[in-house]
Amino acid sequence: MKTLRIHPHLRDVFGEEQPLVYLAAILLFGVGVAVVFAMAAFPLLAELAWWRAALALVLVLDIAAGCVANFTPSTNDFYAARPRNRRVFIAIHFHIVLVALLVGAGIAAAVAVWAYTIVAAAVVNGLAGRSVQTFAGGLLLAIGLTGLPLLPGLPPAMVAVSGLFMLKVLFSFAVDHYRTVEPRDGDASKNGGRG
């Protein structure tokens, strides 16, 4: 497979090197989800200023594309080697709340989704280097996804994006799927080692 060396400014998203077919899949999925969201949420988006609708769609694209990118060996290994970066990346993810604020719907539910996702992702990340990490991530993701349709005030399009947000941060990102890289920032003892 032909690979592309990733520009240093984009390595937090794609890692250091990605096969072109992976990059295409990541971008196509992100754009596809943004288009589906735009169609499903059209009544909400049509009432917004153009910049609010556009920003909401960019954030939806980012959430969706990140779900796929975080499963690639390159992105996984980039963060496996930098545990501190992974913790920061988890902490700064509040995209779902921003989307809800921009579209003006499901704000309280989005805050609940965000809080659950961040706490669960922190727990899963704390299990790095342990064989139970993938199971715990899958279990917490399943619990979160089960609760999504039960949240009041969450339009169907926001339910879908909230599920992708949970998948992205809690499972796709917080789990070290390949466990092949040693941490580079001195966090090996905190991280439980790799193996």
PENORUR-V160802 format. One record per backbone hydrogen bond with DSSP energy under -0.5 kcal/mol. NH is the residue of the N-H (numbers start at 1). CO is the residue of the C=O. E is the energy in kcal/mol with one decimal. If there is no record, write none. Layout:
NH,CO,E
NH,CO,E
//
This chain:
4,18,-2.9
6,16,-2.4
10,7,-2.2
11,8,-0.9
13,10,-1.3
14,10,-2.5
15,11,-1.9
18,4,-2.2
20,2,-2.8
22,19,-0.5
23,19,-2.1
24,20,-2.5
25,21,-2.2
26,22,-2.8
27,23,-2.5
28,24,-2.8
29,25,-2.4
30,26,-2.3
31,27,-2.6
32,28,-2.7
33,29,-2.7
34,30,-2.0
35,31,-2.4
36,32,-2.4
37,33,-2.9
38,34,-2.4
39,35,-2.1
40,36,-2.8
41,37,-3.0
42,39,-0.9
44,41,-0.8
45,41,-2.8
46,42,-2.9
47,43,-0.5
47,44,-0.8
48,45,-1.5
52,49,-0.6
53,49,-2.0
54,50,-2.7
55,51,-2.4
56,52,-2.3
57,53,-2.2
58,54,-2.1
59,55,-2.3
60,56,-2.2
61,57,-2.5
62,58,-2.3
63,59,-2.5
64,60,-2.6
65,61,-3.0
66,62,-2.3
67,63,-1.4
68,64,-1.1
69,65,-2.8
70,66,-2.3
71,68,-1.3
72,69,-1.5
76,72,-2.6
77,73,-3.0
78,74,-2.0
79,75,-1.9
80,76,-2.3
81,77,-1.8
82,79,-0.8
86,82,-1.7
87,83,-2.1
88,84,-2.2
89,85,-2.8
90,86,-2.3
91,87,-2.3
92,88,-2.0
93,90,-1.3
94,92,-1.2
97,94,-0.7
98,94,-1.8
99,95,-2.6
100,96,-2.1
101,97,-2.5
102,98,-2.7
103,99,-2.5
104,100,-1.4
105,100,-1.4
110,106,-2.6
111,107,-2.2
112,108,-1.9
113,109,-2.5
114,110,-2.8
115,111,-2.8
116,112,-2.4
117,113,-2.7
118,114,-2.7
119,115,-2.3
120,116,-2.8
121,117,-2.7
122,118,-2.2
123,119,-2.1
124,120,-2.6
125,121,-2.9
126,122,-1.9
127,123,-0.5
127,124,-1.4
128,125,-1.8
130,127,-2.1
133,130,-1.6
135,131,-0.5
136,132,-2.9
137,133,-2.6
138,134,-2.5
139,135,-2.8
140,136,-2.7
141,137,-2.2
142,138,-2.4
143,139,-2.4
144,140,-2.2
145,141,-2.9
146,142,-2.1
147,143,-1.6
148,144,-1.2
149,145,-0.6
150,147,-1.1
151,147,-0.6
151,148,-1.6
154,151,-0.9
155,153,-0.8
158,155,-0.7
159,155,-2.0
160,156,-2.1
161,157,-2.0
162,158,-2.5
163,159,-2.2
164,160,-1.9
165,161,-2.4
166,162,-2.4
167,163,-2.4
168,164,-3.0
169,165,-2.5
170,166,-2.2
171,166,-0.9
171,167,-1.0
172,167,-3.6
173,168,-2.0
174,169,-1.2
175,171,-1.1
177,175,-1.2
184,81,-3.9
191,187,-2.3
192,189,-0.7
193,188,-1.9
//
